[in-house]
Amino acid sequence: MSKTIGIDLGTTNSVVAFKDASVRVVATGPNNEDLCRSCVAMDKSGSFVVGNAPYKNWKRYAPNIVVSAKRLMGASITDPQVQKMKNDKDMYPYGISKKSGGTEDSVAIIMNGQEFSPEQISAQILRQLKEDASVKLGDEVTHAVITVPAYFNEKQKAATRKAAELAGLKVQRLLAEPTAAAISYGADKMSADEDKIFLVYDFGGGTFDLSVLVASGGSFIESGTGGDRWLGGDDIDRLVSEYVLTEAGKANNVDIHELIESLDAKKKFAFQGEFKSEVESAKKALSQTDSATISVFDYLETEDGDPIDIEVTLTRETFESMIRPLVQRTIDLIDELLEKTAYPIDSIDNILLVGGSSCIPLVRNMLSEKYGKEKILSSEKPMLAIAEGAAILSHSMGTEFECPHCGKSIPVGSDECPYCHKSMESSATQTSEDPAKTGVVFTTKHKYFIETRDDADNVQYSMIIDENQVLPNEVNGKFYTLVDNQKIIAVNLYSDAENGGKEKIGTGFFTIAENLPVHSELQFTFRLTEDETMSVKVRVASTGKIHNINYSQGSLDSHCFEAIQSSFDRVMGDPNISDSQKNGFIDKLQKVIEGIQVGSPSSESKEWQNIENSVQSATTAATTKEEGTDVNVIIAKILLDHFGKFMSSEHKDAMRRELTKYEDATTPMQKNECASNLEELNDKYGLFVSGFLLNISGHDDSNPVRANKALVAYNQFMAALNEGNVSRARDILDANQDLIGHDTVISVSSTTGIGQN
C-alpha cells in the first residue's frame, strides 16, 4: 500500500516526516540524517548529486552546485534580490539568468553550461526525499503534503507543484509553513471548548515567515500572514563572513577580497567551501558558547608569497551586535502584521518559534523583552516542526482527494477520475477541501486584482478577492468590452507584492466571434482553491458562451502570450497596414487563442514554440505590403531561399509543390487554395520569417544607422540558427523588435483590454 508523507522543502535544509501511530522524521541520505541539505550539484558525468554530501564537498562540485533554489522559485530575473544573488558568487557560485525562450518574469539556473529551472532543481531534492522515504518506510511514496512560505503567491505555488510533478509526487496540499508548525506543536489537540490565538514566528535559513492562527477545538483559521522572503540564516552567514574577512584583512594589512579573487578557480572554490563551513559552525557554536574562532589556512598569500591565514575570533557580544538589526526587522514585521490584522499583542496567547535561526539566543531574548517571556514557546527541534506538521495533516486527510478537473472526491492512486474520466497521470495535485478532514480553515494570503482600462485607455487594477478570505473562495465580477466589435480579450491577473506594489501572476486570452457593441457585458467567475490556485471563466452575457481561461505561469507560455499582445499592439497600431490585412491578422490570432484553449499545453511544453511561430507568421503576413501576389507565396519563397537548410525535407517538398500549383493555377479559387496550404506550412516557420525582416531593414538606405544595427542583429540571428540554438535566435529577435517592420506607430486603435462598470 502506498504511503503519504509530509515534506518541508526548505531554502537551506529539507525534512521529510511520516505519521502512523506516531509522528516521526524519516532519516535521509547514506548517513541517516534528519536534515537533508537543500543542495543540488552536478558531477563530471552530468549526473545530479543531492543533499549533505555535495554540500560538504563544495570544492569538488563548485561552480556546478546550487543552494537556495527556493528563493528563485517563481521569481523574476529583474527582481533586485535575484540580481544580488546573481552577483554574489561567493554564496551562489552557479549561474543565474533569464530563461531562454522565457520572459523577464522568469529565472534559469546554469550548471555545467546547461540551463535548468528552479523547479527542476527543487524536483531533484523532492525526488531524493521521496526515494529515501520509500526505502525507509518499505512502501512506495506517491502523495505528500508539501509546505511553502505563507506569503508564496500563485506563481511560486505553481512552481512548487511543478517541482513535485517532476519528482513523481502528487500534492495532497500545499500547506503554509506556519500552519504546519502550529499543528506540530499540538494546537490541533486542544479540547473542544478551548480557544487560543497563536503567532507563528518562522525564522529559517532563507526566509522569514509570520502567521496569526486562531485555534478552536482542534481546528485552525489562518487569520493573517507576513514576513520577508529575503531574510534568513543566509543573511546572517553573509554578515559573519564579511566581518571575518574584514578583520582578517586588517590584521594582515591586505585586501582579503582581492587575494581570494586572484586564486585559480579550483583553489578559490576549495577556499569558499571550507570558509562557509567554518562560518556556519561558528554561528551554531555561539548559541552555546561566548566565542568561536573561524580558521582557514593554506589558501591565501601575498604577491611576495607570504602566507595569509584567516583566524578570527568572534564573540557572542559582537555577533549579537552584528545581527541585532536583522532580528529587529523581524519584530517590526510582527508589529506590522498585528496592526494589519487588528490583533493587539495582548490577544496573542503564544508565539511559536520555528526554524533554525530562531534557536539563536538573541532572537528569543529580544522577543521575550518585547512581548513577554511567558508568551514564547519553542520545541526541542524547531527545524523539524514544519515537516512533522505536514505529516500529521497528510495522515489526517485520509484516502479521498479532489479531482482537479471536476471537483469530485476520488480515491488516492486513481489513474482516472470515475466521474469526468480525465487522467490523473499528469496531475500534480490531489486535494481534499473538507475542513473537517484537514482541521484547517485556509484563508487567502494575498489580495488579487484584474487589470482593467477606462474609456481613455488608462490602466487600473480592480480588486477581485481580498486577503484573509476563507478558502475555497469564489467571486463573480462584471466587466465590459471597450470598443465595438472587440474580438480578443486579455485577462491580466495580479497579486499584492511584498514591496507594496503589484506582481503579475498570469496572463490569459479569450476571443469573441460575434460583432458586439461597445460596453458588452462580460461575466467573470474567479475561484481560488485551498491551495490558492486561481481558475477563471468568463461568460459573454449576450451570447451565453463560456470561456475557461488558460493563463501563463512564467515560462514558455508567458513568452508566447507576450508575443500575442505585442503583435496585436504592433499590427493594430500601424496606420500603414490596411484594414483587410488587420482583419486577416485578427482572424489568425483568434484561431491561435482558440487552439490554446482547446489544447491547454503545459507551461513548459514545446508546443508553445509552434504557437509562437504561428503568431509571428500572422504578424509577418500583416506587415508585408500587398502587391498582387499572395503574401503567403512571397513568404514561402523567402523560407526556401534563405532558410531551407533549417527546414524539414517534407515541408520543403510540400512548399515547392504548392508554389508550382499556384503558378499553374488558372482560377482565383485554385490560387486561394494553394495560398491557404502555403499559409499552413509558413506558420511552422514564423521565427525565420521574422528574422528575415531584420535583413530587409538592414538594406534600408534611408536610415544607415538603423540598417547597420539590423544587419548585425540578422547576422547574430543566423549564427544562432547555424549553431542550432533556437532559443538564442528568439532572444535576438525579442531584443530587436524595434528594427523590424514599419517605423511609424501610433496609439492602438483597437484593444485587448476590459473595463469595469
Secondary structure, DSSP 4 states (H G I P E B T S, - for coil): --EEEEEE--SSEEEEEEESSSEEEPPBTTTTBSPEE-EEEE-TTS-EEESHHHHHTHHHHTTSEEE-GGGGTT--TT-HHHHHHHH-TTT--SEEEPPTTS-TT--EEEETTEEE-HHHHHHHHHHHHHHHHHHHHTS-EEEEEEEE-TT--HHHHHHHHHHHHHTT-EEEEEEEHHHHHHHHTTGGG--TT-EEEEEEEEE-SS-EEEEEEEEETTEEEEEEEEEETT-SHHHHHHHHHHHHHHHHHHHHTS-HHHHHHHS-HHHHHHHHHHHHHHHHHHHHHTTTSSEEEEEEEEEEE-TT--EEEEEEEEEHHHHHHHHHHHHHHHHHHHHHHHHHHT--GGG--EEEEESGGGGSHHHHHHHHHHH-GGGEEE-S-TTTHHHHHHHHHHHHTTTEEE-TTT--EEETT-SB-TTT--B-TT--B-B---HHHH-EE-B-SS-EEEEEE-TT--EEEEEEE-TT-BSSEEEEEEEEESSTT--EEEEEEEEE-TTSSEEEEEEEEEE--S---TT-EEEEEEEE-TT--EEEEEEETTT--EEE-----SSHHHHHHHHHHHHHHHHHT-TTS-HHHHHHHHHHHHHHHHHHHHH---TT-THHHHHHHHHHHHHHHHHSPP-SS-HHHHHHHHHHHHHGGGS-HHHHHHHHHHHHHHHH--SHHHHHHHHHHHHHHHGGGHHHHHHHHHHHHTT-TT-HHHHHHHHHHHHHHHHHHHTT-HHHHHHHHHHTGGGSS-S-----SS-S-EEE-
